[in-house]
Amino acid sequence: MDAFFESWPLWAQAALVVFLLALSGFFSMAETSMVASNRHRLRAMANAGHAGAALTQKLLKRLDTLLSVLLIANNLINTILPILVTGIALHLFGTNGLVLSIATLTIAFLIIIFSEITPKVIGAAFAEKISTKIGWVIYPLTIILKPLLWLVNSFVSGLMGLMGLNKKEASLQTMSAEELRSLVLESSHFISKQHRNILLNLFSLEHILVNDVMTPRAKMEILDLSRPIDEVIGQLETCYHNKLPVCDSDPEKIIGILSVKKALSLLGNEELTHEDFRELLNDPYFVPEGTPVMQQMQFFQESRQRLSLVVDEYGSVQGLLTFEDIVEELIGEFTTSFPGLLSQDQWSKDGTYLANGGANLRELNRLLGLHLPVDGPRTLNGLILEELQEIPDHDLSVKVGGVVMEIIHFDDQGIKTVKLLKPLPDDSEQ
């Protein structure tokens, strides 16, 4: 060792140490950037024609080989460095114990800072950018070191077998729904807020039933053909729906679904009768309450329907569901002003929100960032009545789901208007 260092000038020895530190840092950065790279982003880049991303994907498919190359190279360098520095110290200062200790601590500090921590932080911060470039260096090493890698990986596979671990089972692991949700939440730099909300709503859709999004029976608009023809025509002319359920004196018995567009085309006929509208009726389409919304979407597609009547186990109509109701659950309410929609889409400057009693709880949670319970009643009125266990006979306040609610207007049938107070960040439901 002494003869080796005597043949090298001091600057060359120092340069070799710096080079090995940098080389060790390179392999540390390569390891972190490869492992931290987003596989989905790499796939998208590869599909777009990025050769570096395609090569990185290829390397990650054999993660055992990749890690073996990087760790063998890195640990080999980190083993040589202390020996090299110790030799330099012996050459310059002789066998002084204090000097050797200082040299050992110095090189350990340099390895930790410049070969481990700093490169790995950089590799994690710019994972895809770095991994798609250094793959061109790593790939040839996997070929050159193939015999050594086979030996090492065989030994590792044997140890994993003894521990009862199976590499094939690990490769078959899939991403859970919650992991996908987290991935969408972290994609703010790549997906607009609106598109991100749609994706998040899509995850929630599988847990939503038709009962949650339907128009309740009390709010359904029904065309009664037993009424005078003038009243029937007047209702059609002022109707904002595309289709209407139709009854004949008994609103509990729906006899068909009428296309308002087709009905309005008959209004030029001076001798218009109830039978003219009856001829336009289509058979009603019924679905049981409790049907998942995702399943109902499939039913709409298969049956080519856009409107269904939700019935209970006794066949009584509980509400009306349209394809648009499901779409609104994904993308939010349409801008058209219809009765029953929320009065505003954000908190007022004074931290209040004036809501209709019939406001949908899921929509309130989405608009205002609240956490009102949705596993019971679907409307604000239902939630408050469940809490009070009675229809109030005077103005009062109640706290539900961490939100203070002031009842502004009510009648014998329920609560009509409620003022919500914006909860403080540290508010919690007791």
C-alpha positions, 0 to 999 in steps of 0.5 A, a space after each residue: 500500500 505504501 509503495 502504491 501511494 508513494 508513486 502517486 502525487 498527493 493531488 492525484 490521491 485526493 482526486 481519486 477520493 473525490 471521484 469515488 465519493 461522486 461515483 458512490 453518490 451517483 449509484 445512491 441517487 440512481 437507486 433512489 430515483 429508480 425506486 421512487 419513480 412513478 410507474 404510471 408516469 413512466 408508462 405514459 412517457 414510454 407510450 409517448 415515445 420516450 426511449 429513456 422511460 422505456 429503458 427505465 421500465 425495462 430495468 424496473 421489471 427486474 428490480 432484483 437485478 437492478 438493486 443488485 447492480 446498484 448496491 454491489 457497486 455502491 457498497 464496493 466503493 464505500 468499502 474501498 474509500 475508508 481503506 484508501 483514506 487510511 492509506 493516505 493518512 498512514 503515508 502522510 502521518 505515519 501510525 498515529 492513532 489519533 490521526 487514523 481516527 480523525 481520518 476514519 470519522 472524516 471519510 464516514 462523514 463525507 460518505 454520509 453527506 455526499 454519497 448517501 443523504 444528498 444524492 438520495 434527496 435529489 434522486 427522490 425529488 427528481 425521480 423520473 427526470 433522473 431515472 430516465 437518463 441514468 438508465 443508459 449507464 445502468 443497463 450496460 452494467 447489468 449485462 457486464 455483471 450478469 454472472 455475478 448477479 446470477 450468483 447473488 440473486 440465486 443466494 437471495 432467492 434461496 434466503 427468501 424461500 427459507 423465509 417463506 417469501 415468494 417473489 411472484 406473489 409480490 409482483 402480483 400485488 395491485 393498487 388498492 382503491 384508497 391508494 388510487 384515491 391518494 394518487 389522484 389527490 397528489 396529481 394536482 400538478 397534472 390534472 385540473 381541480 375539476 377533473 380531479 373532483 370528477 375522478 374522486 366522485 367516481 371512486 365514491 360512486 360505487 358506495 352510492 345508492 339510487 336512494 341517495 341521488 333520486 328526486 324524492 316522491 314529494 318533489 316529483 312533478 307528475 302529469 295528471 291526465 284526469 285534469 281538464 285538458 287546458 290544465 294539462 297543456 298549461 303544465 306541459 308549457 311551463 314544464 322544465 323536464 324532458 320527460 314526465 311521469 303520468 298518472 290518471 287521478 291516482 298519483 300513486 299509480 304511474 301509467 306511463 312516461 311522457 316525452 314533453 317534446 313530443 307532447 308539445 308538438 301536438 299543441 297546434 291541434 285545436 281538437 287536442 284530447 287526453 287520448 292524444 297524450 295517452 298514445 305518446 306514453 311509454 311504459 314506466 321503467 321501475 328499479 328497486 330502492 337500494 340499487 347501487 348507482 353504478 349498477 343502475 348506470 349499466 341498466 340505463 345503457 342496456 335498456 336504453 332508458 334515461 328515466 326510472 321510477 324507484 320503488 320500495 319492496 311493496 311497489 310504492 313509488 319512492 322517487 324518480 331517477 334520471 341519467 342526468 342525476 347520476 352525471 350530476 353526482 360525478 360533475 356537480 349540479 348543472 347551472 340551470 336554475 331549477 327549484 330545490 337547488 342550493 342558493 349559492 356555491 360557497 360560504 358568504 364573507 361573514 362565514 354563513 351559508 343559507 341553504 334550503 331544507 331540501 338541500 342534498 347532504 352530499 352536495 353540501 359536503 362537496 361545495 362547502 368542505 363539510 363532513 355531514 353524515 350521509 349514511 342516514 337522511 339524504 337532505 338537510 331537513 331529514 338530518 336536522 329532524 333526525 337530530 331533534 326527533 320532532 318538527 320544531 315549533 320555534 327558531 332554534 340552533 343545533 350542531 350536527 357533524 361539527 356544524 352549527 345550524 340555525 333554523 330560519 324558516 319551518 312549517 308543519 311539514 318540515 324545515 324550509 330554510 337553514 343558516 349554516 355557520 362555517 366551522 372553525 378549523 379545530 371544531 369537532 363533533 363531540 
